[in-house]
């Protein structure tokens, strides 16, 4: 059984589905099994959220109890702070690195589920076709801000994920952009 006695009450996901018929979803949070982390039960769709997810796709890694996004760019760091706040979190910088950490098993699990854990597993979230043009544009701009560059007559995106390359190619068609995918060999840690 469950009761809503105070702000930190925790329930199983099955009970949440019952609770949301009783209480406003905006007032609910979801917590981890060990009660160490919570996130809002409902995240409103926003360009800031999509930009955060795009930046995570480009520069992020989901570990078990936290997520890391690397950047040396102060303006992107500011956007990461806004994104972390959407989840009710504070962005922390790892000393001596360009790594920024968002703590919490739930946010790490959400990001891993939505877009992949590491570079080779990255993909667009399955809900991307339902995004408005504004929100899809914010998602793609986050990806290109991290892994893209502008060349003489084109914008390029580099990724080790074939699935992400294919997803982005398809998503760009919504904006009338005909992209192509080509394989490029580079040395990484002395190997091709």
Secondary structure as GFF3:
##gff-version 3
##sequence-region A 1 192
A	DSSP	alpha_helix	13	19	.	.	.	ID=ss1
A	DSSP	three_ten_helix	25	27	.	.	.	ID=ss2
A	DSSP	beta_strand	29	31	.	.	.	ID=ss3
A	DSSP	beta_strand	38	40	.	.	.	ID=ss4
A	DSSP	alpha_helix	47	59	.	.	.	ID=ss5
A	DSSP	beta_strand	60	62	.	.	.	ID=ss6
A	DSSP	beta_strand	66	70	.	.	.	ID=ss7
A	DSSP	alpha_helix	74	86	.	.	.	ID=ss8
A	DSSP	beta_strand	91	93	.	.	.	ID=ss9
A	DSSP	beta_strand	99	103	.	.	.	ID=ss10
A	DSSP	alpha_helix	105	115	.	.	.	ID=ss11
A	DSSP	three_ten_helix	119	121	.	.	.	ID=ss12
A	DSSP	three_ten_helix	128	130	.	.	.	ID=ss13
A	DSSP	alpha_helix	133	147	.	.	.	ID=ss14
A	DSSP	beta_strand	148	150	.	.	.	ID=ss15
A	DSSP	beta_strand	155	157	.	.	.	ID=ss16
A	DSSP	alpha_helix	162	172	.	.	.	ID=ss17
A	DSSP	three_ten_helix	173	175	.	.	.	ID=ss18
###
